C-alpha cells in the first residue's frame, strides 16, 4: 500500500511534534566529564607530539 502526500505530511508532522515534546537531550555530569576527558586526550597527544618532534630536531 502506498501513502498519499497528505498522509506522509501528517505522519512527518506527528513525528516532529512527538520528538520535540518527548525527547530532550540533557547534558549531565557524566557527559561533561567525557567531553573534558576527550579534550584533554587531544591536548596531551598534541603536546607529546610537539615534544617528540622538538627533541628529535635537537638530536639532528
CHARMM internal coordinates of N, CA and C (Angstrom, degrees):
IC EDIT
DIST 1 N 1 CA 1.4550
DIST 1 CA 1 C 1.5302
ANGL 1 N 1 CA 1 C 108.40
DIST 1 C 2 N 1.2985
ANGL 1 CA 1 C 2 N 116.69
DIHE 1 N 1 CA 1 C 2 N 136.85
DIST 2 N 2 CA 1.4588
ANGL 1 C 2 N 2 CA 120.93
DIHE 1 CA 1 C 2 N 2 CA 179.49
DIST 2 CA 2 C 1.5198
ANGL 2 N 2 CA 2 C 109.85
DIHE 1 C 2 N 2 CA 2 C -101.91
DIST 2 C 3 N 1.3114
ANGL 2 CA 2 C 3 N 114.84
DIHE 2 N 2 CA 2 C 3 N 154.53
DIST 3 N 3 CA 1.4580
ANGL 2 C 3 N 3 CA 121.02
DIHE 2 CA 2 C 3 N 3 CA 178.83
DIST 3 CA 3 C 1.5151
ANGL 3 N 3 CA 3 C 109.91
DIHE 2 C 3 N 3 CA 3 C -96.67
DIST 3 C 4 N 1.3039
ANGL 3 CA 3 C 4 N 114.45
DIHE 3 N 3 CA 3 C 4 N 145.07
DIST 4 N 4 CA 1.4617
ANGL 3 C 4 N 4 CA 118.33
DIHE 3 CA 3 C 4 N 4 CA 174.82
DIST 4 CA 4 C 1.5263
ANGL 4 N 4 CA 4 C 108.74
DIHE 3 C 4 N 4 CA 4 C -81.36
DIST 4 C 5 N 1.2943
ANGL 4 CA 4 C 5 N 115.38
DIHE 4 N 4 CA 4 C 5 N 167.74
DIST 5 N 5 CA 1.4728
ANGL 4 C 5 N 5 CA 120.64
DIHE 4 CA 4 C 5 N 5 CA 179.69
DIST 5 CA 5 C 1.5291
ANGL 5 N 5 CA 5 C 110.81
DIHE 4 C 5 N 5 CA 5 C -61.21
DIST 5 C 6 N 1.3182
ANGL 5 CA 5 C 6 N 116.48
DIHE 5 N 5 CA 5 C 6 N -38.67
DIST 6 N 6 CA 1.4659
ANGL 5 C 6 N 6 CA 120.56
DIHE 5 CA 5 C 6 N 6 CA -179.29
DIST 6 CA 6 C 1.5272
ANGL 6 N 6 CA 6 C 111.20
DIHE 5 C 6 N 6 CA 6 C -66.99
DIST 6 C 7 N 1.3356
ANGL 6 CA 6 C 7 N 116.25
DIHE 6 N 6 CA 6 C 7 N -40.49
DIST 7 N 7 CA 1.4662
ANGL 6 C 7 N 7 CA 119.55
DIHE 6 CA 6 C 7 N 7 CA 178.03
DIST 7 CA 7 C 1.5260
ANGL 7 N 7 CA 7 C 110.78
DIHE 6 C 7 N 7 CA 7 C -64.77
DIST 7 C 8 N 1.3243
ANGL 7 CA 7 C 8 N 116.05
DIHE 7 N 7 CA 7 C 8 N -39.32
DIST 8 N 8 CA 1.4658
ANGL 7 C 8 N 8 CA 120.22
DIHE 7 CA 7 C 8 N 8 CA 178.27
DIST 8 CA 8 C 1.5176
ANGL 8 N 8 CA 8 C 110.21
DIHE 7 C 8 N 8 CA 8 C -63.10
DIST 8 C 9 N 1.3350
ANGL 8 CA 8 C 9 N 116.53
DIHE 8 N 8 CA 8 C 9 N -47.21
DIST 9 N 9 CA 1.4691
ANGL 8 C 9 N 9 CA 120.42
DIHE 8 CA 8 C 9 N 9 CA -179.69
DIST 9 CA 9 C 1.5245
ANGL 9 N 9 CA 9 C 110.76
DIHE 8 C 9 N 9 CA 9 C -60.78
DIST 9 C 10 N 1.3465
ANGL 9 CA 9 C 10 N 116.60
DIHE 9 N 9 CA 9 C 10 N -42.77
DIST 10 N 10 CA 1.4594
ANGL 9 C 10 N 10 CA 120.71
DIHE 9 CA 9 C 10 N 10 CA -179.88
DIST 10 CA 10 C 1.5270
ANGL 10 N 10 CA 10 C 110.86
DIHE 9 C 10 N 10 CA 10 C -63.89
DIST 10 C 11 N 1.3318
ANGL 10 CA 10 C 11 N 117.29
DIHE 10 N 10 CA 10 C 11 N -43.86
DIST 11 N 11 CA 1.4656
ANGL 10 C 11 N 11 CA 120.95
DIHE 10 CA 10 C 11 N 11 CA 179.68
DIST 11 CA 11 C 1.5218
ANGL 11 N 11 CA 11 C 110.98
DIHE 10 C 11 N 11 CA 11 C -65.26
DIST 11 C 12 N 1.3277
ANGL 11 CA 11 C 12 N 117.15
DIHE 11 N 11 CA 11 C 12 N -40.57
DIST 12 N 12 CA 1.4615
ANGL 11 C 12 N 12 CA 120.19
DIHE 11 CA 11 C 12 N 12 CA 179.01
DIST 12 CA 12 C 1.5203
ANGL 12 N 12 CA 12 C 110.87
DIHE 11 C 12 N 12 CA 12 C -64.78
DIST 12 C 13 N 1.3263
ANGL 12 CA 12 C 13 N 117.21
DIHE 12 N 12 CA 12 C 13 N -43.42
DIST 13 N 13 CA 1.4636
ANGL 12 C 13 N 13 CA 121.00
DIHE 12 CA 12 C 13 N 13 CA 178.92
DIST 13 CA 13 C 1.5247
ANGL 13 N 13 CA 13 C 110.79
DIHE 12 C 13 N 13 CA 13 C -62.87
DIST 13 C 14 N 1.3273
ANGL 13 CA 13 C 14 N 116.77
DIHE 13 N 13 CA 13 C 14 N -41.73
DIST 14 N 14 CA 1.4628
ANGL 13 C 14 N 14 CA 120.88
DIHE 13 CA 13 C 14 N 14 CA 178.74
DIST 14 CA 14 C 1.5277
ANGL 14 N 14 CA 14 C 111.03
DIHE 13 C 14 N 14 CA 14 C -63.03
DIST 14 C 15 N 1.3228
ANGL 14 CA 14 C 15 N 116.30
DIHE 14 N 14 CA 14 C 15 N -41.85
DIST 15 N 15 CA 1.4598
ANGL 14 C 15 N 15 CA 120.44
DIHE 14 CA 14 C 15 N 15 CA 178.64
DIST 15 CA 15 C 1.5249
ANGL 15 N 15 CA 15 C 111.30
DIHE 14 C 15 N 15 CA 15 C -64.01
DIST 15 C 16 N 1.3294
ANGL 15 CA 15 C 16 N 116.70
DIHE 15 N 15 CA 15 C 16 N -43.17
DIST 16 N 16 CA 1.4709
ANGL 15 C 16 N 16 CA 120.18
DIHE 15 CA 15 C 16 N 16 CA 179.17
DIST 16 CA 16 C 1.5262
ANGL 16 N 16 CA 16 C 111.50
DIHE 15 C 16 N 16 CA 16 C -64.24
DIST 16 C 17 N 1.3248
ANGL 16 CA 16 C 17 N 117.17
DIHE 16 N 16 CA 16 C 17 N -43.47
DIST 17 N 17 CA 1.4667
ANGL 16 C 17 N 17 CA 120.16
DIHE 16 CA 16 C 17 N 17 CA 178.69
DIST 17 CA 17 C 1.5227
ANGL 17 N 17 CA 17 C 110.85
DIHE 16 C 17 N 17 CA 17 C -63.43
DIST 17 C 18 N 1.3226
ANGL 17 CA 17 C 18 N 117.22
DIHE 17 N 17 CA 17 C 18 N -41.70
DIST 18 N 18 CA 1.4625
ANGL 17 C 18 N 18 CA 121.26
DIHE 17 CA 17 C 18 N 18 CA 179.36
DIST 18 CA 18 C 1.5246
ANGL 18 N 18 CA 18 C 110.60
DIHE 17 C 18 N 18 CA 18 C -63.69
DIST 18 C 19 N 1.3256
ANGL 18 CA 18 C 19 N 116.44
DIHE 18 N 18 CA 18 C 19 N -42.79
DIST 19 N 19 CA 1.4657
ANGL 18 C 19 N 19 CA 120.10
DIHE 18 CA 18 C 19 N 19 CA 179.86
DIST 19 CA 19 C 1.5203
ANGL 19 N 19 CA 19 C 110.91
DIHE 18 C 19 N 19 CA 19 C -66.05
DIST 19 C 20 N 1.3268
ANGL 19 CA 19 C 20 N 117.22
DIHE 19 N 19 CA 19 C 20 N -38.00
DIST 20 N 20 CA 1.4645
ANGL 19 C 20 N 20 CA 120.37
DIHE 19 CA 19 C 20 N 20 CA -178.40
DIST 20 CA 20 C 1.5187
ANGL 20 N 20 CA 20 C 112.56
DIHE 19 C 20 N 20 CA 20 C -73.31
DIST 20 C 21 N 1.3259
ANGL 20 CA 20 C 21 N 118.17
DIHE 20 N 20 CA 20 C 21 N -26.07
DIST 21 N 21 CA 1.4622
ANGL 20 C 21 N 21 CA 119.62
DIHE 20 CA 20 C 21 N 21 CA -177.55
DIST 21 CA 21 C 1.5233
ANGL 21 N 21 CA 21 C 113.50
DIHE 20 C 21 N 21 CA 21 C -96.78
DIST 21 C 22 N 1.3350
ANGL 21 CA 21 C 22 N 118.63
DIHE 21 N 21 CA 21 C 22 N -20.79
DIST 22 N 22 CA 1.4595
ANGL 21 C 22 N 22 CA 119.74
DIHE 21 CA 21 C 22 N 22 CA -173.62
DIST 22 CA 22 C 1.5223
ANGL 22 N 22 CA 22 C 115.33
DIHE 21 C 22 N 22 CA 22 C -112.53
DIST 22 C 23 N 1.3126
ANGL 22 CA 22 C 23 N 117.36
DIHE 22 N 22 CA 22 C 23 N -28.30
DIST 23 N 23 CA 1.4592
ANGL 22 C 23 N 23 CA 119.20
DIHE 22 CA 22 C 23 N 23 CA -172.28
DIST 23 CA 23 C 1.5232
ANGL 23 N 23 CA 23 C 110.11
DIHE 22 C 23 N 23 CA 23 C -114.81
DIST 23 C 24 N 1.3158
ANGL 23 CA 23 C 24 N 115.52
DIHE 23 N 23 CA 23 C 24 N 99.21
DIST 24 N 24 CA 1.4569
ANGL 23 C 24 N 24 CA 120.92
DIHE 23 CA 23 C 24 N 24 CA 177.40
DIST 24 CA 24 C 1.5206
ANGL 24 N 24 CA 24 C 107.94
DIHE 23 C 24 N 24 CA 24 C -113.89
DIST 24 C 25 N 1.3007
ANGL 24 CA 24 C 25 N 116.16
DIHE 24 N 24 CA 24 C 25 N 129.38
DIST 25 N 25 CA 1.4514
ANGL 24 C 25 N 25 CA 120.15
DIHE 24 CA 24 C 25 N 25 CA 179.50
DIST 25 CA 25 C 1.5229
ANGL 25 N 25 CA 25 C 108.85
DIHE 24 C 25 N 25 CA 25 C -81.27
DIST 25 C 26 N 1.2941
ANGL 25 CA 25 C 26 N 115.35
DIHE 25 N 25 CA 25 C 26 N 124.86
DIST 26 N 26 CA 1.4618
ANGL 25 C 26 N 26 CA 120.69
DIHE 25 CA 25 C 26 N 26 CA 177.74
DIST 26 CA 26 C 1.5206
ANGL 26 N 26 CA 26 C 107.43
DIHE 25 C 26 N 26 CA 26 C -116.31
DIST 26 C 27 N 1.3234
ANGL 26 CA 26 C 27 N 115.63
DIHE 26 N 26 CA 26 C 27 N 122.30
DIST 27 N 27 CA 1.4582
ANGL 26 C 27 N 27 CA 119.66
DIHE 26 CA 26 C 27 N 27 CA 177.62
DIST 27 CA 27 C 1.5232
ANGL 27 N 27 CA 27 C 107.10
DIHE 26 C 27 N 27 CA 27 C -87.62
DIST 27 C 28 N 1.3117
ANGL 27 CA 27 C 28 N 115.28
DIHE 27 N 27 CA 27 C 28 N 108.10
DIST 28 N 28 CA 1.4509
ANGL 27 C 28 N 28 CA 120.43
DIHE 27 CA 27 C 28 N 28 CA -178.07
DIST 28 CA 28 C 1.5152
ANGL 28 N 28 CA 28 C 111.95
DIHE 27 C 28 N 28 CA 28 C -92.11
DIST 28 C 29 N 1.3202
ANGL 28 CA 28 C 29 N 114.53
DIHE 28 N 28 CA 28 C 29 N -172.61
DIST 29 N 29 CA 1.4584
ANGL 28 C 29 N 29 CA 120.80
DIHE 28 CA 28 C 29 N 29 CA -178.50
DIST 29 CA 29 C 1.5203
ANGL 29 N 29 CA 29 C 112.45
DIHE 28 C 29 N 29 CA 29 C -61.19
DIST 29 C 30 N 1.3152
ANGL 29 CA 29 C 30 N 116.50
DIHE 29 N 29 CA 29 C 30 N -43.10
DIST 30 N 30 CA 1.4659
ANGL 29 C 30 N 30 CA 120.27
DIHE 29 CA 29 C 30 N 30 CA -177.77
DIST 30 CA 30 C 1.5215
ANGL 30 N 30 CA 30 C 111.04
DIHE 29 C 30 N 30 CA 30 C -63.55
DIST 30 C 31 N 1.3206
ANGL 30 CA 30 C 31 N 116.62
DIHE 30 N 30 CA 30 C 31 N -39.48
DIST 31 N 31 CA 1.4631
ANGL 30 C 31 N 31 CA 120.04
DIHE 30 CA 30 C 31 N 31 CA 179.19
DIST 31 CA 31 C 1.5195
ANGL 31 N 31 CA 31 C 110.85
DIHE 30 C 31 N 31 CA 31 C -65.65
DIST 31 C 32 N 1.3197
ANGL 31 CA 31 C 32 N 117.11
DIHE 31 N 31 CA 31 C 32 N -40.36
DIST 32 N 32 CA 1.4679
ANGL 31 C 32 N 32 CA 120.84
DIHE 31 CA 31 C 32 N 32 CA 178.55
DIST 32 CA 32 C 1.5246
ANGL 32 N 32 CA 32 C 109.93
DIHE 31 C 32 N 32 CA 32 C -63.22
DIST 32 C 33 N 1.3383
ANGL 32 CA 32 C 33 N 117.01
DIHE 32 N 32 CA 32 C 33 N -42.21
DIST 33 N 33 CA 1.4639
ANGL 32 C 33 N 33 CA 119.83
DIHE 32 CA 32 C 33 N 33 CA 177.81
DIST 33 CA 33 C 1.5234
ANGL 33 N 33 CA 33 C 111.34
DIHE 32 C 33 N 33 CA 33 C -62.59
DIST 33 C 34 N 1.3249
ANGL 33 CA 33 C 34 N 116.94
DIHE 33 N 33 CA 33 C 34 N -39.00
DIST 34 N 34 CA 1.4692
ANGL 33 C 34 N 34 CA 119.97
DIHE 33 CA 33 C 34 N 34 CA 178.60
DIST 34 CA 34 C 1.5244
ANGL 34 N 34 CA 34 C 111.21
DIHE 33 C 34 N 34 CA 34 C -65.72
DIST 34 C 35 N 1.3268
ANGL 34 CA 34 C 35 N 117.10
DIHE 34 N 34 CA 34 C 35 N -40.54
DIST 35 N 35 CA 1.4688
ANGL 34 C 35 N 35 CA 120.67
DIHE 34 CA 34 C 35 N 35 CA 178.27
DIST 35 CA 35 C 1.5223
ANGL 35 N 35 CA 35 C 110.14
DIHE 34 C 35 N 35 CA 35 C -63.53
DIST 35 C 36 N 1.3330
ANGL 35 CA 35 C 36 N 117.20
DIHE 35 N 35 CA 35 C 36 N -44.91
DIST 36 N 36 CA 1.4687
ANGL 35 C 36 N 36 CA 121.10
DIHE 35 CA 35 C 36 N 36 CA 179.16
DIST 36 CA 36 C 1.5265
ANGL 36 N 36 CA 36 C 110.11
DIHE 35 C 36 N 36 CA 36 C -62.73
DIST 36 C 37 N 1.3300
ANGL 36 CA 36 C 37 N 117.48
DIHE 36 N 36 CA 36 C 37 N -43.29
DIST 37 N 37 CA 1.4661
ANGL 36 C 37 N 37 CA 120.73
DIHE 36 CA 36 C 37 N 37 CA 179.94
DIST 37 CA 37 C 1.5227
ANGL 37 N 37 CA 37 C 111.13
DIHE 36 C 37 N 37 CA 37 C -62.83
DIST 37 C 38 N 1.3210
ANGL 37 CA 37 C 38 N 117.22
DIHE 37 N 37 CA 37 C 38 N -39.58
DIST 38 N 38 CA 1.4666
ANGL 37 C 38 N 38 CA 120.43
DIHE 37 CA 37 C 38 N 38 CA 178.68
DIST 38 CA 38 C 1.5180
ANGL 38 N 38 CA 38 C 110.99
DIHE 37 C 38 N 38 CA 38 C -65.28
DIST 38 C 39 N 1.3275
ANGL 38 CA 38 C 39 N 116.76
DIHE 38 N 38 CA 38 C 39 N -44.22
DIST 39 N 39 CA 1.4693
ANGL 38 C 39 N 39 CA 120.56
DIHE 38 CA 38 C 39 N 39 CA 179.22
DIST 39 CA 39 C 1.5238
ANGL 39 N 39 CA 39 C 110.37
DIHE 38 C 39 N 39 CA 39 C -63.16
DIST 39 C 40 N 1.3267
ANGL 39 CA 39 C 40 N 117.19
DIHE 39 N 39 CA 39 C 40 N -44.25
DIST 40 N 40 CA 1.4659
ANGL 39 C 40 N 40 CA 120.30
DIHE 39 CA 39 C 40 N 40 CA 179.13
DIST 40 CA 40 C 1.5251
ANGL 40 N 40 CA 40 C 111.29
DIHE 39 C 40 N 40 CA 40 C -63.35
DIST 40 C 41 N 1.3268
ANGL 40 CA 40 C 41 N 117.32
DIHE 40 N 40 CA 40 C 41 N -36.41
DIST 41 N 41 CA 1.4634
ANGL 40 C 41 N 41 CA 120.49
DIHE 40 CA 40 C 41 N 41 CA 177.17
DIST 41 CA 41 C 1.5176
ANGL 41 N 41 CA 41 C 110.81
DIHE 40 C 41 N 41 CA 41 C -61.03
DIST 41 C 42 N 1.3333
ANGL 41 CA 41 C 42 N 116.57
DIHE 41 N 41 CA 41 C 42 N -44.89
DIST 42 N 42 CA 1.4630
ANGL 41 C 42 N 42 CA 119.83
DIHE 41 CA 41 C 42 N 42 CA 178.29
DIST 42 CA 42 C 1.5277
ANGL 42 N 42 CA 42 C 111.76
DIHE 41 C 42 N 42 CA 42 C -64.62
DIST 42 C 43 N 1.3337
ANGL 42 CA 42 C 43 N 117.33
DIHE 42 N 42 CA 42 C 43 N -39.77
DIST 43 N 43 CA 1.4687
ANGL 42 C 43 N 43 CA 120.64
DIHE 42 CA 42 C 43 N 43 CA 179.47
DIST 43 CA 43 C 1.5212
ANGL 43 N 43 CA 43 C 110.37
DIHE 42 C 43 N 43 CA 43 C -64.72
DIST 43 C 44 N 1.3305
ANGL 43 CA 43 C 44 N 117.20
DIHE 43 N 43 CA 43 C 44 N -46.87
DIST 44 N 44 CA 1.4668
ANGL 43 C 44 N 44 CA 120.85
DIHE 43 CA 43 C 44 N 44 CA -179.91
DIST 44 CA 44 C 1.5232
ANGL 44 N 44 CA 44 C 110.53
DIHE 43 C 44 N 44 CA 44 C -62.32
DIST 44 C 45 N 1.3204
ANGL 44 CA 44 C 45 N 117.32
DIHE 44 N 44 CA 44 C 45 N -40.31
DIST 45 N 45 CA 1.4664
ANGL 44 C 45 N 45 CA 120.53
DIHE 44 CA 44 C 45 N 45 CA 177.97
DIST 45 CA 45 C 1.5199
ANGL 45 N 45 CA 45 C 110.90
DIHE 44 C 45 N 45 CA 45 C -62.65
DIST 45 C 46 N 1.3289
ANGL 45 CA 45 C 46 N 117.55
DIHE 45 N 45 CA 45 C 46 N -43.29
DIST 46 N 46 CA 1.4658
ANGL 45 C 46 N 46 CA 121.28
DIHE 45 CA 45 C 46 N 46 CA 179.98
DIST 46 CA 46 C 1.5262
ANGL 46 N 46 CA 46 C 111.08
DIHE 45 C 46 N 46 CA 46 C -64.84
DIST 46 C 47 N 1.3300
ANGL 46 CA 46 C 47 N 117.13
DIHE 46 N 46 CA 46 C 47 N -44.01
DIST 47 N 47 CA 1.4694
ANGL 46 C 47 N 47 CA 120.49
DIHE 46 CA 46 C 47 N 47 CA 179.84
DIST 47 CA 47 C 1.5246
ANGL 47 N 47 CA 47 C 110.40
DIHE 46 C 47 N 47 CA 47 C -65.32
DIST 47 C 48 N 1.3162
ANGL 47 CA 47 C 48 N 117.49
DIHE 47 N 47 CA 47 C 48 N -41.47
DIST 48 N 48 CA 1.4629
ANGL 47 C 48 N 48 CA 120.93
DIHE 47 CA 47 C 48 N 48 CA 177.41
DIST 48 CA 48 C 1.5176
ANGL 48 N 48 CA 48 C 111.19
DIHE 47 C 48 N 48 CA 48 C -60.68
DIST 48 C 49 N 1.3227
ANGL 48 CA 48 C 49 N 116.67
DIHE 48 N 48 CA 48 C 49 N -43.17
DIST 49 N 49 CA 1.4631
ANGL 48 C 49 N 49 CA 120.83
DIHE 48 CA 48 C 49 N 49 CA 178.10
DIST 49 CA 49 C 1.5293
ANGL 49 N 49 CA 49 C 110.76
DIHE 48 C 49 N 49 CA 49 C -62.63
DIST 49 C 50 N 1.3324
ANGL 49 CA 49 C 50 N 116.93
DIHE 49 N 49 CA 49 C 50 N -42.43
DIST 50 N 50 CA 1.4712
ANGL 49 C 50 N 50 CA 120.10
DIHE 49 CA 49 C 50 N 50 CA 179.17
DIST 50 CA 50 C 1.5265
ANGL 50 N 50 CA 50 C 111.33
DIHE 49 C 50 N 50 CA 50 C -63.90
DIST 50 C 51 N 1.3274
ANGL 50 CA 50 C 51 N 116.97
DIHE 50 N 50 CA 50 C 51 N -43.83
DIST 51 N 51 CA 1.4673
ANGL 50 C 51 N 51 CA 119.80
DIHE 50 CA 50 C 51 N 51 CA 177.99
DIST 51 CA 51 C 1.5207
ANGL 51 N 51 CA 51 C 111.34
DIHE 50 C 51 N 51 CA 51 C -63.42
DIST 51 C 52 N 1.3166
ANGL 51 CA 51 C 52 N 117.02
DIHE 51 N 51 CA 51 C 52 N -40.54
DIST 52 N 52 CA 1.4643
ANGL 51 C 52 N 52 CA 120.49
DIHE 51 CA 51 C 52 N 52 CA -179.53
DIST 52 CA 52 C 1.5195
ANGL 52 N 52 CA 52 C 110.94
DIHE 51 C 52 N 52 CA 52 C -65.11
DIST 52 C 53 N 1.3137
ANGL 52 CA 52 C 53 N 117.77
DIHE 52 N 52 CA 52 C 53 N -42.34
DIST 53 N 53 CA 1.4677
ANGL 52 C 53 N 53 CA 119.69
DIHE 52 CA 52 C 53 N 53 CA -179.62
DIST 53 CA 53 C 1.5196
ANGL 53 N 53 CA 53 C 111.37
DIHE 52 C 53 N 53 CA 53 C -71.75
DIST 53 C 54 N 1.3351
ANGL 53 CA 53 C 54 N 117.97
DIHE 53 N 53 CA 53 C 54 N -35.10
DIST 54 N 54 CA 1.4641
ANGL 53 C 54 N 54 CA 119.01
DIHE 53 CA 53 C 54 N 54 CA 179.70
DIST 54 CA 54 C 1.5253
ANGL 54 N 54 CA 54 C 111.16
DIHE 53 C 54 N 54 CA 54 C -71.69
DIST 54 C 55 N 1.3222
ANGL 54 CA 54 C 55 N 118.56
DIHE 54 N 54 CA 54 C 55 N -37.40
DIST 55 N 55 CA 1.4638
ANGL 54 C 55 N 55 CA 119.90
DIHE 54 CA 54 C 55 N 55 CA 179.09
DIST 55 CA 55 C 1.5268
ANGL 55 N 55 CA 55 C 110.32
DIHE 54 C 55 N 55 CA 55 C -69.98
DIST 55 C 56 N 1.3149
ANGL 55 CA 55 C 56 N 117.31
DIHE 55 N 55 CA 55 C 56 N -32.64
DIST 56 N 56 CA 1.4648
ANGL 55 C 56 N 56 CA 120.19
DIHE 55 CA 55 C 56 N 56 CA 177.16
DIST 56 CA 56 C 1.5282
ANGL 56 N 56 CA 56 C 109.89
DIHE 55 C 56 N 56 CA 56 C -69.29
DIST 56 C 57 N 1.3267
ANGL 56 CA 56 C 57 N 117.67
DIHE 56 N 56 CA 56 C 57 N -37.34
DIST 57 N 57 CA 1.4617
ANGL 56 C 57 N 57 CA 120.93
DIHE 56 CA 56 C 57 N 57 CA 179.74
DIST 57 CA 57 C 1.5298
ANGL 57 N 57 CA 57 C 110.73
DIHE 56 C 57 N 57 CA 57 C -66.27
DIST 57 C 58 N 1.3404
ANGL 57 CA 57 C 58 N 117.47
DIHE 57 N 57 CA 57 C 58 N -34.20
DIST 58 N 58 CA 1.4620
ANGL 57 C 58 N 58 CA 120.39
DIHE 57 CA 57 C 58 N 58 CA 179.06
DIST 58 CA 58 C 1.5238
ANGL 58 N 58 CA 58 C 111.12
DIHE 57 C 58 N 58 CA 58 C -70.77
DIST 58 C 59 N 1.3301
ANGL 58 CA 58 C 59 N 117.53
DIHE 58 N 58 CA 58 C 59 N -30.37
DIST 59 N 59 CA 1.4612
ANGL 58 C 59 N 59 CA 120.99
DIHE 58 CA 58 C 59 N 59 CA -178.40
DIST 59 CA 59 C 1.5181
ANGL 59 N 59 CA 59 C 112.58
DIHE 58 C 59 N 59 CA 59 C -77.12
DIST 59 C 60 N 1.3311
ANGL 59 CA 59 C 60 N 117.74
DIHE 59 N 59 CA 59 C 60 N -19.16
DIST 60 N 60 CA 1.4648
ANGL 59 C 60 N 60 CA 119.75
DIHE 59 CA 59 C 60 N 60 CA -177.58
DIST 60 CA 60 C 1.4969
ANGL 60 N 60 CA 60 C 112.84
DIHE 59 C 60 N 60 CA 60 C -78.57
END
COOR INIT
IC SEED 1 N 1 CA 1 C
IC BUILD
